[in-house]
Amino acid sequence: MALSVVDLYRKVLPRTNCGDCDFPTCLAFASMVVSEKLPLSNCPHLSPEVVARCQPELDAQHAAGKWVKKDPAAEALQWARQRAASLHMEDLPERIGGELKREGGQLLLELPYFDGKIQVRSDGMTSTSGDELDRWEQTFLYNHLAQGGSAAPSGIWKSFEEIPNTISKVKSMRAHVEEPIGERFSGRREDLYSAGKTMGGVDVRSDFPDADAALHFFALPRVPLLLLFWDAEPAEEIGARAKLLFDETVTVHLDIESILFLSEHLRRRLCGG
């Protein structure tokens, strides 16, 4: 039978609130055991027999997800992996780019990603540089595998607000991507170029002479990004500005949330955090 926080507190724990478990009350400890999977044995006043009797019940309800605190990143990654699970590895290069390779008898897709590459296997994905991909980044990439169409970039650039169904996200793009980049590199145009080049960015200012800086990134083989930057003009009381542009085909390859995630990822890497 499952043990709730109240069951554990009333029927199992000593209810002395001694603090020897490093929690102020037995009820607080019970909550952590049930929702955060803290071992019951962390209570030093329970006999081994009680722990041996109750811990398997707790393990079973943890495995079933009963009363366990939700982990949004883990749940999103599980959903994205399931979404991509039915894909055939052999079909991916023609659709989204990349190169099929075989290592140890296992087929994998090596996919260019900014200045590096990731390797996608049937059991997960890793960066060839050894950098760890966090769960949100893996979720974004699995969503790209599942959604990515075969359209090649057209070379026609659009701002985020010109993309359909982005109205609720435009403020986030400005507040979390474009404004921080503008502030970070105000009066530091060369630093922007240096940071961009470490991510595989190419200087394309000659194509955009109205901007003070222009960097072209291939985030993924068929997902280019264009960053335009105008430095501050103190005499005119105008602050530095940045604008991120996307190829008009971007929604073939990414949903709106993924476009925003990719933009924030670019900002974090450029700005160093």
Secondary structure, 3 states (H helix, E strand, C coil): CCCCHHHHHHHHCCCCCCCCCCCCCHHHHHHHHHHHCCCHHHCCCCCHHHHHHHHHHHHHHHHCCCCCCCCHHHHHHHHHHHHHCCCCHHHHHHHHCCEEEEECCEEEEEEEECCEEEEEECCEEEECCCCCCCHHHHHHHHHHHHHCCCCCCCCCEEEHHHCCCCCCCHHHHHHHHHHHHHHHCCCCHHHHHHHHHCCCCEECHHHCCCCCEEEEEEEECCEEEEEEEECCEHHHCECCEEEEEEECCHHHHCCHHHHHHHHHHHHHHHHCC
